[in-house]
Amino acid sequence: MIARLSGSTISAFRRATVMRVPFFPSQTRSVSHVTKLGFVGLGNMGLPMILNLAKKSNHEIVAFDMNSKALQKAREGGIECVESLSEIGQSDCDVVFTMLPGDAAVNAVLPSLMNKWPRIIVDCSTVGPATSRHWHSQVAIEGGEGSSFLDAPVSGGVKGATDATLTFMVGADHVEEGSPFETIRPLLLLMGQRVVPCGGPGTGAATKLCNNLALAAQMIGICEAFNLGEALGVDPVILSDVMNTSTAKSWSTNVQNPHPVAAANMHVTTGGEVSPPASRDYQGGFGTRLILKDLGLAVSAGQAEGVALPLGSTSKELYRLADLHGYGDKDFGVMLQFLRGK
């Protein structure tokens, strides 16, 4: 008779199979010995991140993206840009950051960055924990002494990337003094204000998925509240003001407000340089297709772990429908308009 393993047992086995390398402080370097940085992925998040890195760092930085307009903006910020991914892979970069759209992009790009060692690769993309654990193991096997992979997704949105107020959630084998985590931590703080060690390989990715799972449901709830308030004759600016001083206060009300009128008023009253996407027809920000991708990863992880995610599954379906209705490239606050039947 063959014994059947429970889902939790299988998940524990999966996590245990990640290759962990013993750490010796002499294997790595301090940030003062890091001379050259690489950056791959200059989208809505990656571009402001690298601009802050270049502005605040004395390191030589080289960047690549498939979008020529993004490369031009980076050049205007004084950053050296190359024409191919292989040039980053063959370069003398001590640390390479990636900020890519998802698992498929990470899996396509990472092999090209594993041509020259030792090197620390820091993936800031939002991907599944299994993808992060895979690359932790691959770098440990192929990179050898002095090389490491860290999953370090971010929270804070485009505004956080622009203002260098991001939170980095990091999955790493070791976090003690002299570890790769301590090497890259000062660099992350040039692009953000918090660096949180979340545990071993893949835990940064897992933490980010949990955060975005909650964020999606939060945004949908705020959109419903604004739609109901407006139907009942409440001024959205007043409702927003009340929410931001009451129990409904959240990132979806006081940073990325989804109501066009309330968002425009926030921009005027705060004098901020970056207005919420809702004030400019939901351009920029965190795309509907991206939150849908994150929800798909979170729901899949929940199924694999046997965790019930009823709100997550409903949120995923709503954003899937919004994407099908042509809202995929709009900021995910456009859910407010989708729920109105527009």
N, C-alpha and C positions, 0 to 999 in steps of 0.2 A: 504493500500500500504506500502510495506517495503522499507525503505530508504537504498540506497546503499552507503557504506562508501568508500572513495577514499583510494588508497594505502598509501598515506602519513598519512591519519587519522588513519588507522589501525596500521601503524608503530609507530606512536606517542603513541597510546594506549598500544602497546606492550612494549614500553620503560617505560611507566608510571606504569606498573604493577610490576616492580622490587621492592621488599620490601626494603625500606630504614629505617635504624635504627637511632634514635636520638643519637647524640654523646655527651658523657660527658667525659672530660679528665681523670677523676678518673677511668674510665672503662678499660683503656689500660695501657701499661707500656712503659718506655723508653728503648732504646736499651741496656742501662747499666744494666737493670733488666732482659734481655733475657739471659738465661744461656745455653740452648740447642737448636740446630738446626737440622732439618731433611731435607733430600734431596732425592727425588724419580725421577729417570730417568738419567742414566749416559751414554747417547749416545754421538754423535759427539760434541754436544753443552754442555750437562749437565756435562760431565766429566771434561773438562777444567774449567768450572764455579766453580764446587765444589772444585777443586784443588786450585784455587785462593782464594776461601773463607777460606779454611783450612790454607793456607799459611799466610793470612793476618789477620785472626781472632783468638781471644783467646777463642772462644766459643767451647763447646763440640759439635761435629757434628756426626750424624749417617746417613748412606745412604743405599738405596736399589735399585737394578735393577735386572731384570730377566736374564741378561747376566752375566755369571760367570767371563768372561774375563774382563768386565768393572769393576766388583766388585774387582777383583784382582788388577787392576791398581789404583783404589781408595785406597785400603789397602796399596799399595806401597807408596802412598802419605800421609800416616799416618792417614787415615780416618777409623773410625769404620764402618763396614758394617754388615748388618743383613741378615738373610736368607729368611725372609718373609715380605710382605708388612704390615701385621697385627702388626708386632713388631714396625714399625714406628707409626702406628695408636694408639697403646697402650702405647707408650713411653711418657716421660715428655717433649717432644719438645714444646717450646714456639712458634716457627715459623717453618713451613714446606714448602719447595720449591718443586715445581714439574716442570719438563721439559720433556714433553711427545710428542709422534708423532702426536697427533690430537685429535679430539672431542671424538672418541670412547674410546681411552685410558684414557682420562681425566674422562669421565663418568664412566669408570670401576674402576679407582683408587680412586677417591675422596671419595666414601662412606666408604672405609677402613681407611681413615684419619680422620673420624668424630666420633671417639669413645671416645675421651678425650678432655675436654675443661677446661679453655679457651685456645684458640690457634688461631694464624694467619696463614692462608693458602695463599701462593703466587704462582699463576700459571703462569709460564713463557712460557708455550706452545703456539703455534699458533693455535687458535681455532676460531669458529664462535662467534660473539658477543652474540648470543642467549644462547650459552653454558655458557659463562662467566656470563651473567646475571642470569641464572638459579642457578649457584653455589653461587653467591652473596646472592641470596634469601634463598637458603637452609642453608647456614652457619648462616645467620642472624636468621633463625627460630630455628635451632637445637643447635647452639653454645651458644646463649645467650650473656650475658654481658661479655665484654672483648675479644670476638671472632670476626674474620673478614675474609673475602675473598677478595683478590685483584687480578685482571688480570694484568699481567706485562710481556707481550711478549717482545722479544728482537730483535734488529737489529745489524748487524755487522759481522755475519757469524762466522765460526770456528776460523778465525784469531782474530776476536774481542773477542771471548770467551777465547782464549788462552792468548791474550795480556791484558785482562781485560779492553777493550775499548768499550764494548757494550753500546748501548743506550736502556734503559728500558722505555717502554711506559705503563703507569699505569692507570688503571681505578679503582677509589676508591670513596666511599661515602663521605669521608672527607679528607682533606689534611692539616688542621690547626695543630698548635703545640699540641703535645700530642696525635694525631690521630695514628691509625695503620700505615698509610702511612709514617708518620714521624718516627715511630718505625723501619720500614723495610728499609727506605731510606739509612741509613749508611751501611746496609748490602749489598744492591744492588750496592753501590759505591765501594765495595770491589771486585765486579765482572765486573764492567763497569765504564764508565766515565760520563754518563749522565742519569739522572732519570727525566722523563718528565711526570708530572700529566696531563692526557689527558681529564679528566672529570669524570663523574659518572660511575657506573658499566657497563662493556662491551666496554667502549671507548678505552681502551688500545688495546683490541683485534681488534676493528674496525680500529684503526690507523695502526696497523701492517698489516692488510689485504690491506689497501690502499697503504702502502709502497711497499709490495710485488707485488701488481698488477702493479705498475709502474716499479719495478725492472725487472719483467719478460719481459715486452715490451722493456725495455732498453737493456737487455742482447741479445734479439733476434736482435735488431737493430745493436748492436756492432758486433755480429757474421756475419750478412749479410755484413757489411762494410769490415770486414777482408777478407771474401771470395771474395768479389768484388775486393778489393785491390790486393790480391794475383793473381787473374785471370788477372789483368791488369799489373802485373809485379812489384808491390810495395812490398818491403821488409817489412814483418809484424813487425819487430822491429822498423823500421823507422816510419811506420804508427802508431804504438802504441805510440811512442815518440811524434809525432805530435798531436795525439788525446789528450794526457795527458797535452799538453800545449795550447790546443785550445778548441773550444766550445763543442766538443764531450767528454771532460773529464768527467769521471763518476766512480762509484765504479766498474763497469764492465770493465773498462780499466786500472785503476791504483791500484786495489786491487785484483780482481778476474778475471784477463784477460783470455779470453777463448781460445786464440791461443797458442798452445804448445810452439812454438819458442819464441814468445813474453813473455810468462809466465816464461819460463826458463831463459830468459835474465833478467827479473825483479828480479828473485831470486839471480842471480849472482851479478847484479849491486847494489842491496840494501843490500845484505848480510843478508836478513831476515831468521829467523829460520823456518818459515812456508812458503813453496813455494805455488803458486797458483795451484789448482788441475789439471789444464790443462797441467802442466809440468810433471805430474806423471799419465798420462792416465786417468785424471778426477777422480781419487780416492779421497775419502773424500769430504770435502766441503759441499755444499748445494745440496742435491740429487734432481734429476729430478722428482722423484715421490713426493717429498715434495713440490716443487714449484707447481706441478700439483694439489696437494691437496689444497694448499692456493688459487690458481686461481679458483678452484671449489667453495670454500667458498666465494670468492670475487664476482664471477659472480652470485652465488645464492643470495647473499645479494643485488646485483644490481637489480636483477629481483624482489626481494621482495619490494625494495624501488622505483621501476619504473625508474631506472637510466640506461641510455644507456652505454654499455661498449663494443664497437665494437673491439677495440684493445685487451681488456682483453679476450673476447671470442675467438678471433683468436689465442692469445697466449696460451690459455688453450688447444685449439685443436691441435696446433703444439706440445706442450709438451705431450699431450695424445698420439699422433702418435709416438713421440720419445720413450715414455714408452713402447708402443706396440712393438717397434722395438728392445727392449732389453736394453734401456739406463736408465731404472728406477733407478738403484742404482748408476749411475754416477753423478758427479757434473753437475748442470744444464747448465754450459758453454759448455757441450758436444753438445748443439744445433748447434754449429759451424760444427761439423762432420755430424750431422743428415741432415743439410741443404745441405751438399755436396753429400748426397745420400749414405753415408757410413754406 
